[in-house]
Structure formats: structure tokens, C-alpha cells
């Protein structure tokens, strides 16, 4: 890493870093016995990959409320925020400009994802496809890890087995995981 000597170049680097501040997100996995509900992302960040349901924290919103709202919007299930069990936090650093775009069009290269789970028995409504996600039930031992984010193979089996997770992941781009650590 080269040192930047001039104030103008330092200021430019600082401005770039400020544009890439943490983006706070939720991620929810719904369980029904030994099955888990995943959604195939139909558009936007992560398109073409299976994942849990979640998204960006809105202004004035607490994380559990964000998770409940995103589950309702993406899969048609209403779950009381109190029924969501906190399962961990995942931190992502995207090295290329493949991060998540904010409402102002800037790219967030650091993503902080709060992971929750709930039981289908705590939900009201019917599982339904949305404009963003196509939900599908999978056996916990048959989750399509090859069709998911590269980091999922490292932490998701632990969550599916009932564990909690703290992790840090670095991606070169949306497909290439270059480093990770788990606690």
C-alpha cells in the first residue's frame, strides 16, 4: 500500500472510503422441521443465487423489524419481530465495485448482515413469490450450496444445525471469496 503524500490525494481517498461505509442488512431463515425456506433472487444484488430473505435497514427501523418486514415483502410470511431468533452477524468486504448500491447510488463495499431464524409455526400467511424472490423449501441436508454465495458453504451448515455464527468474509467480486474467518 503506497502512502499518499499530498492533502488533495488523501482527501480523495478519505472521500472514497466514506462513500463505502457499512450497509446494515438483515437475513432470515424460516424452518419447518428439518426443512428451510430459501428464495431464488430474481433481480438486483445476488441475482440468480439462493439465499434467505432479508435486506437493507431503513431509517428509524430496528434490525428485528427490518428482518420481519423483508420476510413479509419477499416471501409473504408475517412473523412477529419477537419470534425472530438472532443467529449471528456476518461482515463482508467487497474489494471490487460489486457491493450493494445505496438509495443515493453509492456502492457500499462493507456489508454487516444480522442473521435470524424463525419457525414456520410462528408465521402467518402463505409462502408466495414476490417480484424479488422465488421461495422454495429445501431439506436442511439438501441446500443448494453450489447455487448460493461462496461464503454460505462455510457458515450456513452450522446455522442449519442450530448453531450461531460470527464471520468475516472478503470477496474479490460477487463470485470469488478470497478470505474468511469464523467464530
N, C-alpha and C positions, 0 to 999 in steps of 0.2 A: 504494500500500500504506500503510495507516494504521499509525502507531506505537501500540503497546498500552502504556498508561502504568501500569496497576495490576499488582502482582505476581500477583494471582489470575488476571487475564486472560492474562498472559504465561505462567503455568504451564499454563493450559488449552491455549494454542497449542502449547507445548512437548510436552504430553502427546499432543495430536492428531498432531504430527509424528512422535513416537516410535512411534505405532500404525501409521504408514505407512512404516516402514523398508523398505529394499531387500529384494526377494524374489529369490533366486538360482534361475535356471532353465536347463535345457538345451534344445537344439533340434537335431535330427539330420535330415539329408537323405541318403537312400540312392540311389546312382546305379547304373544298369545301362546302360553305354554312354552314349547321348545321351537316356536316359530317367531320370526322377526319380520316386521314390515319395512321394506326398503322402497325407495322411489327411483325410477329412471329419470334423470334430469333431462328435460326436453329443450331447454334453452339457457343461455347465459353461462355464467361461471360453472364449470364442471359438466357441461352438456355432454350427454352420451354415457355418463357414469351413473352407477347405482350408488345411493347414499341414504342416510337417514334424512329426516326432514328438519329444516331449520333455515336461518337466515340472519339478516342484519338487525341489530338492536336499534330501535327507533328512539328519538329524543324523548326523555321523560319516562322511558319504559324500564322496568327491571328485567333481569335476564330470564327468570322463570316465565314471566308474562310474555316475553318475546318468543320463547320456545313454544308455549301454548298457542300463541297467535299463528306462528309459522306452521305448526302441525295442522291447525284448522284450515288455513289458507291452501296448504299444499296437498293435504290428504283427506280433508273433510271430517276429521275427528276433533271433537271438543273435549279437552281434558282440563280439569281444574289445575291451576298452577301448583297448588299444594300437593297434587298427586305425582308431580314430576320428581324423580329421584336423581339427585346430582351424582354423576358418574365420573366426572373429571374435567380437566382442562387440557386442550391441545394448542400449542403455539406453532405457527407456521411462518416461515420466512421464504418469500418468493424472490429469487435472485434476478429473474428476468421480468419484463413488464407484462407478466401474466397473472398478476394479482387481481383482486376484486375491485371493480370500479365503484367509486362512491357516487352519490347523487350529483356531486359537482363535477364529475368526470375524471377526478384524480384516481390514480392507482394506489391501492393500499398493498404494500408488499409484506406487511406483518399482520397476520390474522390470529386472533385469540378466540378459540372456539370452546364454548361451555357445553359439555355433553351431558344429556339427561336420558333417562329411560322412564317408561310407564307401562302399565298393563292395559291391554285392550279392555279389560273389565272396568277400568276407570274412565273409559271414553264413552262419549255419546255421539251418535251419528253413524253414518255408513262410510266405509273407505271409498273414496271417489277420486278419479283422475282430475287433475287441475291443468291449467294452462302451462304450469311449470314442471309438474311431476306426474309420472305414471306409476302408482303404487302396485306392489306385488309382494305376496307373502313368500318367505323362504324358510326352510328348516335351518336352525342355527348351525348345523353341520354342513349345510349346502350353500352358504352365502357365496355369491359370485365375485370373490376377491379379485379375479383377473379383469373384471369389468368395473372396478372401483378405483379410487385414488390409491396410488402406490403405497402410501403410509398405512392404509387400513389393515394390510396384512400383519403389521407389527403390533397394533393395539386392539383392533376390533374383536379378535377371538377372545381376548381377556374380558372385555365388556360383555360379550355374548355368554361367557361362562359365569357372569355375575360379579366380576371384579370392577375395580375403579382404576383410573389411569391418569397419569400426568405425562405429557410428552412434548418434545420439541422436534420439529422437522424442518429441513431445508430442502427446497425444490429448485433445481436449475431452471425448470419450466413446468408446465402443468403435468408432464408425464414423467419427469426424471427426479427421483428422490436421491439427493446426494449425501445426506447425513440425517441421523436421528438419535434421540436418547429418550429412554422411558424410565419412569419411577413407579 
